[in-house]
Amino acid sequence: MRWPRAGARPLNASAVVATTGVAGPGPVDDVPAGTVLIATLVDGAARSATHRFPGGPEEAIDAATGVAIVGLAGHLRAGQPDGAEAAGVGSSPASCPHAGQRRPGT
């Protein structure tokens, strides 16, 4: 998976979250609206999952943002020696307390 690594390299970052997809309102190149690929990279280890979020473009973007943040936090926790539970990139939007909420200023 090259795209999260490409984002990390110029920043010399050890942890990255990256998203790409189709927010909508309609499909693009046969990819349905609301389809988002979320990837995390932590210390060189990559994870990714494809999600479908209901609603319009704003709802899809808000939900994807929440899932991406939860996924990155889970990936970071997965490397902890205490065995902390990881939320994983594949978490559902419902597991994020901010999914579906509007960002300030939007």
N, C-alpha and C positions, 0 to 999 in steps of 0.2 A: 504494500500500500504506500504509494509514493507521495500523495498529496498532503497528508499531515506531516510527513518528514520534511517536505519542501517548505512548509510553513515554519517548522521548528529551526531549520538550519540557519537562516540569516539572523535569527534572534538568539541563537545559541541556547534555546529553551529545552528544558528536560521534560516539560509537560505541555501538551497542545490539545485543543479540541477544535475540530473542523467540521463544517457542515456544507452540504450541497444538495440541491433538489429543486422541486417545482412547487412553489407556494400556491400558484394559481393565478387567475381564477379557473383556467382551463388546463388541459394537458399540454405537454410539450414533447414532440417526438415520441408519441405514444406512452409517455410517462404520465400517470394520473396526477392531477393536482393534489397537493398534500403529501406527496412522497418526498421523504428527506433521508439522506444517508448521513449518519453521524459517526465520526471516527474520533478516537482519542489515541494519543501517543504519550506514554510515560516511560522514561528511561529506555527508549528504543523499542518498547513493546507496544504493538498497535492492536486496537480492537475496533470493530465497526459493526453497525447494524442499520438496516433499512427500516424506516417507520412510515406509516400512513396516518396522517392527522386529519380529522374531519373539520369541516367549517371552511370559512373563506381564507384568503391569504394571511390576514392579520392573525387569525386564530392558529393557523398552521405554524407561522413564524414564532408566535409566543410559546406554543407547546413544544416546538423543536428546541427553542432556546432553553427551556426548563429541563427537558430530557438531556440535552447536551451537557448542561452544568452538573446535573445529578450523575450522569455517566462519567464525567471527568473526575468528580469527587470519589465515586466508587472505584475507578481505576487507580486513583492515588492511594485510597485506603487499602486496596488489595495487596499492595506491596508492604504494608505495615507488619512488623513482626508479631504484633499482638493478635493477629488473625481477625481484625475488624471485618465485619460484614460489608461486602461491596455491593453497591447499587447496580453496577454494570451498565454498559451503554445500552443494553437491550431493555432497560426499564420502560414501563409504560408511562404515558403522559400523566395518568392518574396518580402515579407515585411521586410526582413532583408537586409540592404545595403551590407553586407559582404557575403551573400549566394553565393556559387559558386566561390568565390575568393580563391586563394591558400594562405595558411598560410606561413609566412616568413620561409625560411629554408626548405620548402618541395618541 
